[in-house]
Amino acid sequence: MKFLHTMLRVTNLQESISFYTEVLGMNLLRTTDRPDQQYSLAFLAYGAGNKENQGELELTYNYGVHQYDHGGFYGHIALGVEDVALTCQNIKEKGGKVTRDAGPVKGGNTIIAFVEDPNGYKIELIQLGTHQ
């Protein structure tokens, strides 16, 4: 088996694409609009996504839906970065929302932070080399 993608439902596709490309530095790989089925998709990844054996992020906009309840099952997406503190600084400078500044995880040495996308989805940043 191969991990392909994770899908998030979004309320404004262009705003979400902008966040993931301009703030988090992902690449927009492809989009699909399905007016008959009333939804649009955008696939993003670092590098070329699955072509480089890396999973993709699928953003789904369902026409006319302006709010979602994340429920109690969703946790977060995790991204490995070289320098969590510097990444948080860059995200803040680009208008992104950091909800937990860089620092060690409770009870450990792994350096983490959390940011939030325009739809309220949590994204954990984990400093490479400290992950245990």
Contacts in CASP RR format, 6 or more apart in sequence:
PFRMAT RR
TARGET T0000
AUTHOR 0000-0000-0000
METHOD contacts of the structure
MODEL  1
MKFLHTMLRVTNLQESISFYTEVLGMNLLRTTDRPDQQYSLAFLAYGAGN
KENQGELELTYNYGVHQYDHGGFYGHIALGVEDVALTCQNIKEKGGKVTR
DAGPVKGGNTIIAFVEDPNGYKIELIQLGTHQ
2 50 0 8 1.000
2 53 0 8 1.000
3 55 0 8 1.000
4 50 0 8 1.000
4 55 0 8 1.000
4 56 0 8 1.000
5 43 0 8 1.000
5 50 0 8 1.000
5 55 0 8 1.000
5 56 0 8 1.000
5 57 0 8 1.000
5 58 0 8 1.000
6 55 0 8 1.000
6 56 0 8 1.000
6 57 0 8 1.000
6 58 0 8 1.000
6 77 0 8 1.000
7 57 0 8 1.000
7 58 0 8 1.000
7 59 0 8 1.000
7 60 0 8 1.000
8 16 0 8 1.000
8 57 0 8 1.000
8 58 0 8 1.000
8 59 0 8 1.000
8 60 0 8 1.000
8 117 0 8 1.000
8 119 0 8 1.000
8 121 0 8 1.000
9 60 0 8 1.000
9 61 0 8 1.000
9 62 0 8 1.000
9 65 0 8 1.000
9 68 0 8 1.000
9 119 0 8 1.000
10 16 0 8 1.000
10 59 0 8 1.000
10 60 0 8 1.000
10 61 0 8 1.000
10 118 0 8 1.000
10 119 0 8 1.000
11 61 0 8 1.000
11 65 0 8 1.000
11 66 0 8 1.000
11 67 0 8 1.000
11 68 0 8 1.000
11 119 0 8 1.000
12 61 0 8 1.000
12 118 0 8 1.000
13 40 0 8 1.000
13 42 0 8 1.000
13 59 0 8 1.000
13 61 0 8 1.000
15 118 0 8 1.000
16 42 0 8 1.000
16 59 0 8 1.000
16 61 0 8 1.000
16 117 0 8 1.000
16 118 0 8 1.000
16 119 0 8 1.000
17 28 0 8 1.000
17 42 0 8 1.000
17 44 0 8 1.000
17 59 0 8 1.000
19 96 0 8 1.000
19 117 0 8 1.000
19 118 0 8 1.000
20 26 0 8 1.000
20 44 0 8 1.000
20 57 0 8 1.000
20 59 0 8 1.000
20 117 0 8 1.000
21 27 0 8 1.000
21 28 0 8 1.000
21 44 0 8 1.000
22 94 0 8 1.000
23 91 0 8 1.000
23 94 0 8 1.000
23 95 0 8 1.000
23 96 0 8 1.000
24 79 0 8 1.000
24 91 0 8 1.000
24 123 0 8 1.000
25 46 0 8 1.000
26 44 0 8 1.000
26 45 0 8 1.000
26 46 0 8 1.000
26 57 0 8 1.000
27 44 0 8 1.000
27 45 0 8 1.000
27 46 0 8 1.000
27 47 0 8 1.000
27 48 0 8 1.000
27 49 0 8 1.000
28 42 0 8 1.000
28 43 0 8 1.000
28 44 0 8 1.000
29 43 0 8 1.000
29 44 0 8 1.000
29 45 0 8 1.000
29 48 0 8 1.000
29 49 0 8 1.000
29 56 0 8 1.000
30 42 0 8 1.000
30 43 0 8 1.000
31 40 0 8 1.000
31 41 0 8 1.000
31 42 0 8 1.000
31 43 0 8 1.000
32 40 0 8 1.000
32 41 0 8 1.000
33 40 0 8 1.000
33 41 0 8 1.000
34 40 0 8 1.000
34 41 0 8 1.000
35 63 0 8 1.000
38 62 0 8 1.000
38 63 0 8 1.000
38 64 0 8 1.000
39 60 0 8 1.000
39 61 0 8 1.000
39 62 0 8 1.000
39 63 0 8 1.000
40 60 0 8 1.000
40 61 0 8 1.000
40 63 0 8 1.000
41 58 0 8 1.000
41 59 0 8 1.000
41 60 0 8 1.000
41 61 0 8 1.000
42 58 0 8 1.000
42 59 0 8 1.000
43 56 0 8 1.000
43 57 0 8 1.000
43 58 0 8 1.000
43 59 0 8 1.000
44 56 0 8 1.000
44 57 0 8 1.000
44 59 0 8 1.000
45 54 0 8 1.000
45 55 0 8 1.000
45 56 0 8 1.000
45 57 0 8 1.000
46 54 0 8 1.000
47 54 0 8 1.000
48 54 0 8 1.000
49 55 0 8 1.000
49 56 0 8 1.000
50 56 0 8 1.000
57 77 0 8 1.000
68 119 0 8 1.000
70 120 0 8 1.000
70 121 0 8 1.000
74 121 0 8 1.000
75 122 0 8 1.000
76 114 0 8 1.000
76 121 0 8 1.000
76 122 0 8 1.000
76 123 0 8 1.000
76 124 0 8 1.000
77 121 0 8 1.000
77 122 0 8 1.000
77 123 0 8 1.000
77 124 0 8 1.000
78 123 0 8 1.000
78 124 0 8 1.000
78 125 0 8 1.000
78 126 0 8 1.000
79 123 0 8 1.000
79 124 0 8 1.000
79 125 0 8 1.000
79 126 0 8 1.000
80 125 0 8 1.000
80 126 0 8 1.000
80 127 0 8 1.000
80 128 0 8 1.000
80 131 0 8 1.000
81 87 0 8 1.000
81 125 0 8 1.000
81 126 0 8 1.000
81 127 0 8 1.000
81 128 0 8 1.000
82 127 0 8 1.000
82 128 0 8 1.000
83 127 0 8 1.000
84 102 0 8 1.000
84 103 0 8 1.000
84 111 0 8 1.000
84 112 0 8 1.000
84 113 0 8 1.000
84 125 0 8 1.000
84 126 0 8 1.000
84 127 0 8 1.000
85 101 0 8 1.000
85 102 0 8 1.000
85 103 0 8 1.000
85 111 0 8 1.000
85 113 0 8 1.000
87 102 0 8 1.000
87 113 0 8 1.000
87 125 0 8 1.000
88 98 0 8 1.000
88 101 0 8 1.000
88 102 0 8 1.000
88 113 0 8 1.000
88 115 0 8 1.000
88 125 0 8 1.000
91 97 0 8 1.000
91 98 0 8 1.000
91 115 0 8 1.000
92 98 0 8 1.000
96 115 0 8 1.000
96 116 0 8 1.000
97 115 0 8 1.000
97 116 0 8 1.000
98 113 0 8 1.000
98 114 0 8 1.000
98 115 0 8 1.000
99 114 0 8 1.000
99 115 0 8 1.000
99 116 0 8 1.000
99 122 0 8 1.000
100 112 0 8 1.000
100 113 0 8 1.000
100 114 0 8 1.000
101 113 0 8 1.000
102 111 0 8 1.000
102 112 0 8 1.000
102 113 0 8 1.000
102 125 0 8 1.000
102 127 0 8 1.000
103 111 0 8 1.000
103 112 0 8 1.000
103 113 0 8 1.000
104 110 0 8 1.000
104 111 0 8 1.000
104 112 0 8 1.000
105 111 0 8 1.000
105 112 0 8 1.000
108 132 0 8 1.000
109 130 0 8 1.000
109 132 0 8 1.000
110 126 0 8 1.000
110 127 0 8 1.000
110 130 0 8 1.000
110 131 0 8 1.000
110 132 0 8 1.000
111 126 0 8 1.000
111 127 0 8 1.000
111 130 0 8 1.000
112 124 0 8 1.000
112 125 0 8 1.000
112 126 0 8 1.000
112 127 0 8 1.000
113 124 0 8 1.000
113 125 0 8 1.000
114 122 0 8 1.000
114 123 0 8 1.000
114 124 0 8 1.000
114 125 0 8 1.000
115 122 0 8 1.000
115 123 0 8 1.000
115 125 0 8 1.000
116 122 0 8 1.000
116 123 0 8 1.000
117 123 0 8 1.000
END
